[in-house]
Amino acid sequence: MSVADRREREREQRRNQILDAAKHIFAKKGLSLATMNDVATHAQLGKGTLYLYFKNKEELLMGVVVGLQSSMLARFDEVLGGDQNGCEQLRALLRAYAEHMNEPPHAFKLAVSRWLTGEPFDGELENSAAMQSNIARLFTTVCGAIERGQADGSLRPDLPSTDAALKLWTAVNGTLLFRLQRQCLPPDSPLSSFSGKASEAIDFILEAMKPRLATGAKT
């Protein structure tokens, strides 16, 4: 291995070390309270070293998000490699998304922390091509599973795939958000009767997307 190759490998290892520390700090403190100094301390690095890799915590967060998206896309590829009809493929994709957002548990908390900012960061749209590309690929993969199901008869043909995918995405995210809310509820709350399992919500919604309900056929 050449000196240049070794230095590049070391740089990549250091970058991953910083991103792992950032995931921990963002999940623990939230984006608004986290600081670059917090990340440096957790990574056991000097603050100046962080700035050699990321110019601010917003850019650092984008790096974390791209890494999480890449892991999710790998899980999606595993699903696409199976021999399933469109409905089952869609179910597997949505479950993979829900499981990924809860494994590790901080993934969804990190996403919520980001969404609470309510607007793009300065320069985000111009400098996050990988992040935007990953989002597009995740979404089009879900749309593709819906279209596959409509073609093989396992899903209703009257649902625009883009519209259905958006509704499914919001429903799964809503279930994940409810899991966080449920932790704050007293045991006797009527909302506590729902387990908060994303798989239950996904199964419920997909039942409504099957052809027999569209034609009025009896089960």
Steps between C-alpha positions, in 0.01 A plus 500: 500500500638838402535789740220685318268198528574463871432867564172481309392197703590675824307807391192289426528327836525836678200632306293196604614547859369856491169396342445229762558756775265745331220242481529446874508869589218604264277222635580583862477880491307579182630706213435841656695431822781290356829673433811417302687496830263229631576288196875555529496403867302181435728410209805573719636740242599863502232740385731624227520149356124499448520811288747328269213268404179699556460876504198508735253271675249531215750356255584235759133408528475463122790258517322298768176495300671384181658213693165393645336525160769283344439231761126517431552470126706187561202351685272601216730323253470182707122521475510560125711189461215280623228329296183665633188647351467877509292513819743285697796691360337825608434358846862391532631840387286691748594265783867536410462878517323486837752256646790707371364814663486320835827305473691664653224676698652844450444501121142624511574745783776639282256538210245679719771731629579594142136545395435733793724760339221552248713616209812406299837600636699768322655334198330165568320472168817584310737281701303186580469333160561156653228552761243617245592217264454244777158640593392481136621142471324393821175655385510369144573151634178511703311631195646217293374240746150650482506492121624143508210406726253668268646312205488158672155556653606507866418872541213717383557642151310824565758657735759739351831353616654834601198602705476158665873501581474842666208388716678180601816693585312746722309218668816310592670817624188578702522159666866552580418841650225340709757262647679804640174651624395174663804513727357818654147366559364358828420127492124564517495731196263375227781553251715248684282216373682517165831320511667753274636226276552635150437153356139512627436836337660387175291182489182697571562748218603238247177311562317809374715501188411149391275458194209324675406820686498700180265254324277442798571127501434318825790347691 
